[in-house]
């Protein structure tokens, strides 16, 4: 026995195996996707490889961790209170509901809970794109009390998404109006474009507008739309097929910038 333990961790569907001393300190980690064992101590090389032996799935590169990129350094120096990456889909709504859950009995469902369900459905679909060169951020606060529901950054560009709850209802889109069920039409596409414009200003990069409709019975778009996409939550994976816009280094740099709360204060 060499006194080392292997502890698996998961994030966004990716597994990383940490090799730890008995006191919990890390001496190495194995990144399966990169087929690389990162050593913090060259002296423990043989012990680390021995501990990882049952977990290695093929040839691996062994060596010290790669030098952090500027984007990684920016992330490492970001104060936890200013890091938006841990935000869950619908984070702001969850906080609001915790503070003020409303009456126990209501004649009608709380619209905040419907909105939360939509953001969670859309957020879950977007989070499935993580690990394929894409990053997602949720519930990004903006000055004035508004927020970007979701931000998707990857090879195909940057997308600001607004969620819309429409479970088992027909949705009719006639730019800029959106009608859900029997409700009055509302110029929602103006808000969707405004979200993208503010994100573009904050990130100094082109941001595409997307209305993500959660659970509709039917979605009808009456005419081609200007500078906005309308997609069901079940079709959001189609965005991952887009590419050729941003290089990996640009994706990482923009993600590091977008996750910093201070980036959005100037919008």
N, C-alpha and C positions, 0 to 999 in steps of 0.2 A: 504494500500500500504506500502511495506517495503523498497522502494527506490532502489530495485535491478532490473537489466535488464539481460535478457538471450540473449547471442549473439552466434549464431551457426557459426562454421568455418569448412572448409573442407580441407583435405590434403590427396592426394592419395586415394580418395574414402572413407575415414573414417571421420565420423562426431564427433566433440567435441563441447560441449555446455559450454561456459564460463558464469559465473555469475559475473556481474560487478556492482560496485557502480556508482552513477551518474557522478562521476568525471573520470570514465574509469578504475579505479583500480579493479583488479580481487580479488574476495574473495573465489572463488571455480570454479571447472570445472567438468563436467559430461562426463565420457568416456563410451559411450554406449557399445562398444565391450567388455570392461572389467566389465561392470555393476558396476561402482564405481563412487562415488561422492567424489572428493578430496577437502577437506576443508582447507583453509589457516587460517581461524579464527573460532575456535570452538564456539565462542560467537554468530556467525551468523548461526548456524546449522539450527534452525527452519525456519529462514527467507529464507535460501538457498533452503531448501527442499520445502518450500511453493512456491518459484519462479519456481522451476524445476518441480513442480507437474504435469503440463500438458504434460511434455516431458518424464517423466519416463515411461519405457515400462515394468517394472517388478521389482522384488526385487533387491535392490542395496546395496552395501557395502558403508558405510559412514565413513570417517576418514581423517586424514592428508595424504598428498601425500606420496607415498612410498619413502624410502631412495634411492637416485640416485645410480645406478650401476657405477663401474669404467668407463665403456664405456660412460655412460651418462655424467659423470663429465668431461671426456675428450672432449666431444662434446660441453658442456657448456663453457669450457674455450678456445675453438678454436676461433681464430680471424676470423671475417667474410671474410676477404680477402683470408684466407687460407682454407676456407670451400668449398669443391667441390660439396656438396650435392645440392645446388641450380642450378647447371649447367643444362641447357636444352639440350635435344638431338640435336647434331649439333651445340653446343654453339660456338665452335671455327670457324666454317664455317660462322655462322651468323655474328660474329664480323668481319671476313675477308670481307664478302660481304658488310657490312655497310661501312667499310673503303674504299673499292675499288669495287664499283658495276660493273665496266667494262662499255664498250660502250653501249649506249641505243639500238643500232641495231647490231645484230651479225648474221653472216651467219650460225653459229651453236649454239645450246644452250650452255650456260656456264656450264661446267662439275661440277663446284662447286655447282650449284643449283640442279643438279641431285643427287650428293652425299648427299646434305642436305636433299632432299626428302627421300632418303633411310634411313638416320640416324633418321629422325623424325618418319618414319613408324616403324622402329625397336624399337626405344625408346618408342613409344606409346604402343606397344605390351608388352614390358618389364614392363612398369609402371603399367600395369594392374595386375601384380603379386604382387605389394606392398599390404601389409595388410594380406598376407597369410604366414607371416614369412620370406618374401624375401625383400631385399633392392636393389635398382638400383642406379648406378652413371653413369654420361654421360660425354663424352668429357674430359677425364682425361689427362692433359698435361704431357709429358715425356721430359726428357732432349734431346736436339737435334732437337726439333720442331715436333716430332711425338706425337701421343696420342693414348690412348685406347678409342675406340669409345663408348663402353658400358661395365660396370662391373656389374654382377649380383651375389649377395651373399644371400644364404639361406640354408635351411635344406639339400638340395641336393649337396651343395658345392659352389665353386666359379667359375664363367665363365667369360672369357674375350671374347667379341664379336666384330667382325668387320663387318660393314654393306657394302653391295654391291648393287648398283642400277642396276636393270635388268628388268625394267618395260616392260612387253609384249615381252620379248626376251627369247630365249632359252639359258640356262646355262648348259655348259658341264664341269664336274669336273673329271680330270684325274690326281690324285695326283703327283706333287704339282701344276699342271697347271689348270687354270680356264679360260674358254672361254665364253664370253658373246656375243650373236648374231654373227655378222660377224667380230668382233674384233679379233686381234691376241691373242693367248693364253698367259697367264701371270702367273708366279709362285706365285699366291696370297696366297696359303696355307702356304708358308714359312713365309710370313708376319703375318698371323693369329697365327701361332705357336709362332712366336717371341713375339707378344703381350702378349700371355699367359705366356711365359717364364719370361718376364720382370715383369709382375704383380706378378708372383710367387716369384720372387726374392725380390720385394718390400714388399710383405705381409708375407714372410717366410711361405707360405702355398701352397698347390697344387691348381693350377688354370687350368681349362679346356678351350681349344680353341674352338671357335664356329665361323663359317662364316654364317652370317645371310643375306640371299638373299631376297631383297625386290621386290615383284611384278613380278616374272618371269612367262612367258607363259609356260615354261617347265623347269624342273630341273632334269638333269641326272647325277648320280654319277656312274662312270664306274666300280669301284672296291672298296672293303672295304678300309676305310681311317685310317691312323695311327694317333692316339692322336688328332683328330679333328672331330668335328661334322659340318655338313652342313645342315642348316634348312631354310625353307622359313619363312618370317616374320609372316605368318599366323599360323605357327606350333610352335612358340616359347613357347606357353603356356605348351607344353609337358615337358619343363624343370621343371615346378612347381610340376610335379608328382614325381620327384626324391626326395629322402629323406634318412634319416638314416646316414648322413655323419657328419653334424655339429649340435651341440646342440644350443638352442636359445641364451645362453650366449655367445657362440663362434661367432655366427652370428653377434650379437650386437658389440662385441669387434672388429671383423674384419671390420665391417662397419665403426665404429668410427676411426679405423686406416686408412682405405682406403679413407675416405672423407678429410683427412688432406693432403693438397698439399705437405707438407714437406716429407711425406712418399715416394713420387715418385721421389724425387730429387736424390736418390742413385741408380737409374736404368740406 
